[in-house]
Amino acid sequence: MKLDLNINLIIYFLLFYLFFLFRNELIAYVTYLFKKKLASIDTLILISILLHFAINKSISVPGLSFAALFIFFSSLGSSNRKKNMNIVLKSIMIVSFLTVIGVLIGYAKGIQGSPSIFYTVQPHNYPSPTLDLFNTIFGTNWKYQISGFQFSINYTAYMLIAALALIDFTNTSKPLKMISYVVIIFALILSQAKVGYLFLALIIVNKFRNFFYTFLILISCGYLMLAHFTISHSEMLIKNIHYFREKIFSFGDYDVYLSFFSWLKLVALEYLHSVKWFFGDYYKLVDLISADPHSFWISLLLISGPISTALVVIKFFKIEKKIRANRASLPSIFYIGVYTLLVETLIWDAYDAPIFWIILLSSTSLFLTKERNSIQGY
């Protein structure tokens, strides 16, 4: 008998349950915004979302999801901070532990060569410099992308990066933290997600603390270039044009193509221009490209409009400024995790991803205690 399970209904039920569970925090947060901080960035973001709904004469479900997650994760630091800190930490660590188990199962299945739901075989002509690097370093012919229990290798990586970023805030012993770091990083490498290698590269260059931001810019630009352009040997037979959208130039024996991510952005920008930027429909674009936009910022423009998007940019700049000012008192792996996810917004539809908002909103208000110059009042 087929079980017809509506995942969206389950998600909405859990969201309403969380709102009920943390109702005191939500009430305190909303009261604070509308009584004392009416001109704050948070208030303006929420008002601009409502304004976007009014301009388009329709309420966007993705827009509501974004607003709900924004309010919920912003509110966790408004009251009961110690309790909420423990809840978030334990939740992240439990989920990351399960994620690691899923990756290790996928790794074992891959070694055996048996079919498994825990991994996918790399598609033909799939441009994966990280997998090529992995095979070169370890002298293997590994061809599996391991997602474990998660839907994709990227979300597996986001969960593991979040856990690594927050481990130092837990009360576990130093030896256990070191073991956790090693195991989670091993799982992150096995996943073969490109964002995992970005995160690890930033950890390495952080050793040069005085030049960290220079390396951050250079490595991030390189990462985004590899994501948006595909390089192949001119003699390679391309059977799957999904990853090789348009050849733009050649150098020597190599051809450079626009990648799938580049194509998505070009189509999305053309669509937004055609609807004058304020009247975009998220679902119409998804139907047009047969995929998600794969960009937090494109998605945000579609579901909440240019004004909200500009205000979120300002919000993120303020968060980054606070983190940079408190960098000396923060675990380095924490702010590296924040920067990694900020870079990833250019190729990730993070607006409805709880793990993204936990790191960007909740962690910056919860995990910076008074002894660590608590960040408040964005």
N, C-alpha and C positions, 0 to 999 in steps of 0.2 A: 504493500500500500504506500503510495507516494504521500509524503508529508509536505504540504504547502506552507512553508514558513516565511513570513514577511519580516525580513531582517530590519527594515526601517521602523516597523512598529515596535520591535524590541528595543532599538536604539532610542526612540522617542520616550518609551516607557522608562528606560534607565535614566534618561536625562531629566524627566519630571521627578523621578525618585531622588536623584541627586539634588535637585533644587529643593525638594522637601527636606532632605537630610541636612542640608547646609542652609536652611532658611534664615537662621540668625545672621550668618555671614552676609547673605544676599541683602537682607533688610538693612544691615549696618552699612554696607557698601553703597546701596542706592540712596539711602538717607544722607550719607556723607556727600555724595555727588550732587544731589539736587538741593541740599540745604547750605553746604559750605563750599562746594567746588563746582558751581554751575558753569563756569567758564573753563573747566579743566578739559584736557585732551579727551579723556574717557567720555565725558558727557557730550562733547561735540561730535565724537565718533558715532555715538548712539543716536543722537539727533539727526545727523547727516544720513544715517541708514534709513530712518523713518522718512526723511525728506526724499530720498531716492525712491522709496516705495510710493510716495505720493506723486512724484513726477511721472512715474511709469504707470500709475493707477493700477498697480498689482503688487501683491506681497510675494516675494521670492522665498521659497523654502530654503535654498542654500544661504540666502541672506539672513534669514531667521536663525539658521544653524550657526552661522558665524557670530551673530549678535549674542546668541545664548551662550556659546562657548567663551566669548570675550568677557561677558558679564560674570559668568560662573568662575572662571579661573582668575579673574581680577579680584574677585571678592574673597578668596580664600585667606588673604592676609589681613582682612579687615577686623576679624575677631577670632578668638580661640586659636591663635597662631601656633602655639606649641602642639596642640592636638592635631591640627591640620597638617603641620610639618611631618609629624609621625605617620599620619595616614598616607600622605603623598609619597613619602620615602618608602614605606613598606609596600605600597602598591607598585611603585616602579621597580623595586628590587624583586618582588615576586614575579611580575610579568617578565622581567629580564631573565630571571632564572629559568622560567618556562621556555623563553625564547632560545636561550643557550641550549637547553635540552633538545629542542626541536632541530636546531642547527647540527648538533652532534649526531642525532639520529639520521639526519639527511646525509651527513658526511659518511657515516657507517654504511648507509644504503648505497651511496655513490661508489665507495670502495668495492662493494660487492657487485656493483653494476646492475642491481635489481631495480625495476621500476618503483617509483615512490612518489607520494604526494608531497614529500618534504623538499624536493628539489625539481628544477627543470633543466633539461639539457640545453646547452647554449645553441641558439638557432644558427643555421648556416649563414655565413657572412656577417654574423653579429659583431659589430665593432666594440671589442672589450679590451682596452689597453691594460686594465687591472688584471684580467685573467691571463693575458700574455705575460705581464710582469710576474705574476704568481708562478706560472709554468717555467719561466726563465730562471727565477731565483731557486726554485726547488727541483728543477729538472724533471718536471712531470708533464703529463698530457691531460691535465684536469679539464673537464668540460662542463662541470655542473655549477649551477647557481642555486645556492641553498637558502630557501626562505623559511624552512622549519614550519612552525605553526602559523606564521604570518602569511598574508595574502601575497606579498611581494618581497624580494630581497631588500628593496629600499626601506620598507617599513620595518623589516627585521633590523636593519642598520640603525634606523632612528631610535628604536627601543634600546638597543645596546649602547648607543652614544649617550642617550639620556641617563642610563644607569651609570656609565662611566663618569659622566659629569657630576652626578650626585652622590657617588659612593663616599666621598670625603666628608659629607655632612652626616653620615650615619655614625652610630656609637660603637660599631664593631672594632675589634682589635686591629692593630696595624698589620700583623701577619695575614689575617683573614682578608683585609682590604687588598693586600698585594696579590694573594691567590685569586681574588675576584677580578682584579685588573687583568691578570694574565689570561684567565679563562675567557673573560668577555672579549678581550682583544683578539684572542685566537678565534672565537666564534665570529667576530666582526670580519676578520680576514677571510674565513671560510665562506662567508655569505657572498663574497665577490661583488658587493655593492660599491660603486665608485665613490660614494660619499664617505664610506669607511676609510678609504685611502686618503681622502682629503683631510679627514679628522686626524689620522695618524701622522700625516705630513706636518700638520700644524703643531702636533705634540713635539715632533722632532725639532722644528725650527724655533719653538718656544725656548729652547736652551740658549738661544742668542737673544736674550730678553730685550736688549736695547734696539734690536733690529726686527722685533717680532712683527710690528705692523707693516713694515716694508715687505717682509716675507709673506704676510697674510694677503696683501694686495697682489703680489706676484703669483703666488700659488693659486689663489682664488681665480684670478684671470686665466691662468693656464687650465685650471679645472673646467671653467665655463667654456673655454675655447674647445676643449676636447669633447664637451657635451654637445656643442652646437655645430661642430664641424667634424666630418669623418674623412680620414685619410686612408687610401688603399693603393696597392700597387697597380700600375696601369694594365698589367697582364692578368690581373685577377678577374675571373668571371663572376659578375654580380648577378645572382639569381633572385635575390630578395631586395627589391628597391625600397622596402619600408625604411631602411636605415640609410639609404643613399638617395636623397630626394632630388638633388640637382648638382651637377658638376659645375664648379665656379672657376677653377683654374687648375693648372698642372705645374709641377716643378720636378724636373728630372724624370724619373720613372714612376712618380707618384701623382695621384689625382686627389683633389680636395673637393668634397661634396658638402652641401648643406645637410645637416642631420635632421632626424625626425623632430627634435626639439626646436630647431630653427624654423622648420616648415610650419609647425604649430603656431609659433609666435607670429610669423608673417601673416598667416591666414587670420589669426585672432586680431591683429592690429588693423588689417584691412576691414574686417567686420566691424570693429569698434569705430573706425573712421566713417564707415557707411551709415552707422546709426548715431552719428554725432556724439559718441562717447557716453552720453547720458542715458541712452535708451537701449542698451544691450540686453540680450536675453541669454542667460547661461546655457539653458537647454537647447536653444537654437544653434549656438556655436558648437555644442557637443554633438548635435546631429550632423552639423556641417563637416566636422573633422573626424567624426566617429571615434572620438577619444576625449579625455579630459584635457584642459588647456596645458597642463603640466607647468604651471606657473602660478604661484600664490598671487602675484600682482595682477596678472590678467584675470584670474578668477575674481579677485576683489573688485576690479573695475566693473565686471559684469554683474556681480551680485549686490554691490553697495554703492557704485558710482565713483566718479573721479574725486569728489570732495572727501568722502570717507577714506579713499585710498591715500590721498595726500596727508590726511590727519594720522593714518596708521604709520606712514613714513616718518612723520614727526615724532610719534610715540616711540617708534623703534630707535630713532636717533637719541631720544632722551634716555631710553633704557641703556643704550650702548655707552652714552656719555657717563652715566652713573657707574656702570660696570668698569669702564676705563679709569674713572677716578678712584675706585676702590680696588683696583687690580692687585695692589700689593698685599691686601688682606684676604684675597680670594684664592681658593685652590685653582691652580692654573688650568687644570683639566675642565673646570667648570666654565670659565669664560671661553675656552677653546670650543667647548660644546655649543655655547651660545652663538659664537661666530660661525661655526660650521652650519648650524641650522639657518642662520640669517643668509648665508651665501646660497644655501639650498632652496630658499624661497623662489629663486629665479627659475627653478626647474621642478618644483614640487607644489602640488595643490594643497597647501597646508592649512587652508582656512578652516577645515572641518576636522583637523587632526588634533585630538586632545594632547598628545605627547608634545606637540609643538608649543601649544599654549601653556602647558605646565612649565616648560623650560623658559619661555619668553616672558610670561606674566607671573605665574604663581611662584616660581623659584626665586625671582628677584625681590619678591616681597616677603616670602616665608623663610628662606634659608640664609638670609643675611641678618643675623641677630644683632642686638645692640653692641655686642662685643666686636662685631664685624661691620660696624658702621651701617646699620640697617637702612636699606634703600626704601624710601617712602615718598609718596606724593608726586607721582608722575603727572 
